[in-house]
Amino acid sequence: MDNHFDIAIIGLGNAGSHVVLELLSRAENCRIVVIDKFTEDSMHKTWSFWEKGVGKWDHLLHHSWSKAIFKAPNIYDETNIVPYKYKSIQSKDFINHALALCESYKNVTIVHQNVHLVEQNNDLATISCEGISIKAKQVFDSRISKEFFLDKKALGVNQHFRGWFIKVKKAVFNPDEFIMMDYNLVDCDTTSFTYVLPYDANTALVEFTYFSNQTVEDSDYDFFLKKYINEELKIAEYEITSIEEGSIPMTNYDFSKHNDGKIHKIGTAGGWVKPSTGYSFKSSETKAKQLVSNYIDGVDLSHNLFSKKHQLLDSVLLDVIKNDNSKGPKVFTTLYTRHDIKKIFSFLDEKSTLLDDLKIMNSLISKAFIFGFFTQLLKNFLKK
């Protein structure tokens, strides 16, 4: 094959798929190579997001819900989220959609290889794979830089989780409502909760999640999952049909320092995960659109990718959760019970008005938040 391309995309995961789909719709003459050694594990994830009305990916949805439930001790808050819907998509369906579309375009080449090295040489980047050398004018790289894992100064916690897909004989679930957070069962002094996505009356994903740097064993997750299913859902007999687990960095780490000339980081490696929530599907879609616009317009690829205001607000929340992980349940209980969930969705999507921002932040005011705000403000000032 001709190994010279306009754009190389390393990794066809969430971000890589969004970027290539956006390129195919807006830059059809661009010569693209997608490099990814696909494995079954890399394509078996559940991506969920909220969205108003009919969405671009509705034909790929695994399920959607119009009611959200927030639970905590002595609190049961059920909300109709219309005009929003909470939507869930299987990663394999989204990636396969992007892969199929790539295969239908003559200007796209797919290389099923691991990348060993990426180097810049004047106006081109050279990508070394297993026995193949590829050159590209621009590289979008979804691999996380090793320096991130060594950095001890960046503020952040991990969202780590383990979920059971369960099947029951007796119809117990309402497939029109999901549990966003349930703090009735918490691992002592941590920000931990249960998340439930019912797919029909007899099947659901039940997931135990931590916003914490605490490391736990599979047996710890399983203890809380079993306890929740038995005691909170009142289900004695069920079948575990599959298991999902993962770890997502929630951090204000400066990923932009790894953007180097012809190499630009995307996805988790580019800081596309929303730091305060760990959500990334819609964030990646939004950032992919902006990135491709920047590329087409010939401006700095980082232009308008991030909001400094929301980066500060995310850092404040991370500061509180990291410095006293036991405060998380109280913070999220305040957030979800004192505000219209539609306003929260807009706030987390970084589309809210300044007035709504102030109302939400005012409800969270405490000594920890005030300290966190001025700490992050000072850090931002010292960076300049």
C-alpha positions, 0 to 999 in steps of 0.5 A: 500500500502507499504508506503516506497519508494526510491523517493517521488515527491511532486507536479506534475507540470512543474518541478515534471513532468520533474523529474518523466519522467527523472527518468522513462527513466533512473532509472526504478527500483527506487520505486517512489511515486508522491503526488499531489491533482490535481485540474483543476486550477493547470492544466490550464496554457500555457507554452511556450519556444524556441527550435531548431528543433524537440523537445522531446515534439512536440507531445504534442504541442498546437502550434508553430511559426517560426517568432517573432515580437518585437514592441516598439514606432517607432520600428517593428522588425520581425525575422525568428527565424529558426532553432529555433521555439517558442513552446507552450504547455498546462500544462494539456496536459504535466501533463496528459502525465506524469500522464499516464506514471506514471500509466503505471509503476508498480514502481510508486504510485500516491497519490491524497492528500495534504502534511501537513508535511515533516520531516527527521528521520535518513536515511528517510523522513516522509511525512504526508498527509491526513490520510497517512504517507509515507517514502522516502529515497529522497524527491523532493519538489516543494512547495515554502518555506514560508521564501521566501515570508518573505524575504525582502533582496533578489533582485527580481520582479514578472512577473504577467500577465492576458491573454484573449483567444479571438476568432474573426469572421474575420481572422486577425491573422497570426498563423506563427508569434507571438509578443514576446513583444510590448511596444507600450502600457505601464502602466506608469513608469513600465516594462509592455508589451503585448504578443500575441500568435495566434493559427490560423487566428481567435483565439489568446492569448493576455496577458498583463504582468508586470515585477514589484512588483506593485500590480494591480487589474484585472480591470487594466489588462482588461483596457490595454487588451481591449485598445490593442485589439481595438487600436493596433490589430484594432479588435472591436468585439471579444469573450473572450473564457477563461482567464489565469492569474498568478504570477512568481517570478523573483529573485536571492533569495537563494533557496538552503538553503531550501535543507535539507538532504533528502529534495531537492527543485525543480521548482520555489521552487528550483530557477529553474525559469530563473530570468531574463525572468520568463521562466521555461519550458526548464530550468526545463527540463535541471535541471531535467536531471542534478538532476537525473544524480546527483542522479544516480551518487551519487553526491551532488544533486546541482552539476552543476545545476546553473551557477555562471556567469549567476546568476550574469548577471541575478542579474544585470538585476534584479537590474536595473529593480527593482531599476528603473522599468521605464527602463525596456522597454528601456533595452529590446528594446536595447536587442532585436533590437541590436542583432540577436534573435538567439544569445539572445535565446542562451544567455538566455539558458546559452549556448552562448559563452563568446564573445557573452555574452560580446557583449550583455552586452556591448550593455546594458552598462549604469550607472544603469548597471555598478552600478548594476554589481558592487553591485551584485559583492560586494554582491557575494563577501561578501557571501563568 
